């Protein structure tokens, strides 16, 4: 577990994925702001989180206020809401890390890969927010139901993409705090890999009746320098 604790705003924190991440980070000792479009909804989400993590520092704010109040912003909304939400939180993201969990799914064909204008939702977020924001793409391939069950051993690795290595490393640490193993996977352009994998995993969940298929990276870090083949 990382020693540094952050104030994290989870935009879309009342949804299943956002709430699951918020719960795991709150349990790990981070201060959590539940962001929602309406203050009432944010308050209800924060109260629910406080009941499950009574020792955590938790609050609820409207999305733009949540982004402004946080050190790290995590965007967990459907692709159809990504653009308007980025516009709303852009001022509060400046100079900070913004973790984009968006997957460009196009209902009803969610089992078919869709590539948005810039190649990926993560790249699109970086272009829109500008160089003053360190966008990191992560957490697309983990099942929301698994996050909310703190006793569940999450059998899924996390690919972390972003242009700033220090920002990626912080997000790798957040993944570890949420009991997941994460890997640096290159620049934000590479976020297309994790985003596209989501559609394939949804297909496999349906085809093989899997309760939340995930991915694992094989190999041992450093083995290429130790004589292993």
N, C-alpha and C positions, 0 to 999 in steps of 0.2 A: 504494500500500500504506500502511495506517495506521501512524503512528509508535508509538502506544500498543499494547503487547502485553498480552494478558490470559491468565489461567488459566481455561480453558474445560473444563467437565465435559460430556461427551457421554453422556447417559443413553440406553442402547440403542446404545452405540458399537460393539458387535460386529456389528450388522446392516449391511446394504449402504448404506443412506442415511446412518446415523450415522457409519460408518467413512469414507465418502467425504468428508463434511464435515470430520471430524477430520483426515484426511490433508491436505486443502487448507489448513486452518488451521495445522497443524503445519509445513507447508512454508513458510507465510508468517511463521513465527517465534513463534506463540502456544504457550503451554504447554498440553498436552492431558492430561486425565484421562479414560480410557476407563471408563465406568460399565457394570456388568453386575449381574445378580442374584446371581451367584456370584463370589467372588474369583478362583477359578481361571480362569474364562472371561474376566474382566477382565484378568488377567495375560497370557493368551494374545493377547487383542486388542491390548494395549499392546506386546507383543513384536513382533507383526506390523507395527504402525504404526512402531515404532522401526526395523525393517528397511528400510521404505520411506522414512522420513524420519530418517536417522541423526543429523542435527544438531539435531533437535528435543528438547525436554524432554517426555517422555511417561511416564505412569504408569497403573496400573489399580487401581480400587477398587470395592467394592460400591456400588450406586447411591446409597444414603443418605449414605454416607461421601464419595462423589465430589461430591455436591451441596454438602455442608458445606465441602469443601476448595476449592471453585472460586469465582471472581468472577462468572462467567456460566455458567448451566446451560442446556443445549440438550436438549430432550426429543424423541427420535426413535424412538418406539415405535408399534405399531399402535393403532388406536382402542380395541380391546378391552382393551388394557393401560393406557390412559391414566389412568383413575381410580385403580386401585391404585398405579400408579407415582407419581402426584401425591401421594397420601397418604403414600407412603414418603419422598419427598424434600421435603415441605412444610417441615419445620423448617430444612433446609439452604438453602432458597430465600429465607428472610426477609431483606429489605433488599437483594436482588439482582435482576438481570435474569434472567428465565426465558424462553427462546425456545422456543415451542411449534411443532413441525413436524407435529403430528398432523393427519391427514385422516380424517374420520368415514366411512370406507368400511365397507359392510356386506356381506361376502362371503355368497353368491357374486355378488351384484348390484353389483359394484364400478364398473360403468359407469353406474349410476344414482345421482343425487345424494341423499344422506341428510342431513337437518338434525337435529342432536341437540337436547337439551332447551333449551339456552340460545341456540340459533340457529347456533352454531359451536363447534368444539372449543376454539378459542382463547379465546372468551368464557367458556366453561365453566371453563377453567383459571384465568382471572382471578377468577371468582366464588369458586372453591374455595380458591385460595391467599390471597385477600384483598388489600387495598390495600397491604400491606407488601411485596408482590412486584410488580415491573414486568414484566408479561407482554407479550411481543412475538410475534406470529405471522408466520412467514416460511418460505420454502424448500419449500413444498408442491408446486410445479410443476416441479421440476428432477429429471431422471432420475438415479437412483443410479449407474447404470453410467457415466454421463458424469462424475460427480464423481471416481470412482476412477481415471479415465484423465487424468493431469495434462497430457497433450499435447492433450487435446480442448478445443476452443474451445466453451464452453457457450453454445448459441444459445437462451437463455431468460432473461427478466427476472424479478426477484424483487419481489413485492409485500410490503411491510412494514407491519403494522398493530399499533397499540398505543396506550394512553392517554397515555403519557409520551413527548413528542417527543425528549427527550435519549436515552432508551433506544432509540427507533426509529433515531436517527442512529447510535448505536453498532452496531446490527445492520446498517444500511446499509453501514457500514465493514467489518464482517465479511464481508458478501457481496462487496464489492470485493476484499478479501483473498483470497477464494476464486475470483477471476476471473469474477465475475458483476456485472451492473448491477442495482441495486436502486432502488426508488422508495418514498417515503412514501405510504401508501395510506389513512391515516386511523386512527380509533380501533379498538379491538379488535373492536367489533361488525362492522366491515367485513371481518374475516378470513373471513367466510362466502364472500366472492367467490373468494379463492384456493383455499379448501378445496373448494368446489363445482366449480371449474374442473378439478380433478384428475380427477373422474369423466368429464367431457367429453373431457379429453385422453386418458384411457385408452381411451374409445370410439373416438376418432380414430386412435390408434395401431393399434388392431385393424382398423378399417375401411379405412384407407389404408396399412397396413403401414409405419408410421413407427417408426423406432428412437428413441423418446423425444421426442414432440412437446412444444413449449414455447410460451410467449407472449412477445410483444414489445410494448412501449408506444411508439406513434408520437408524433411531435411533438418540438419542441426546447424545453427549459426556458428560460424568459425570453422566448420569441418573442412572447408576448402583449403584452409591454411594449416591443418593438422595432419595431413596425409591421408584423410578418409576419402574414399571414392564412392 
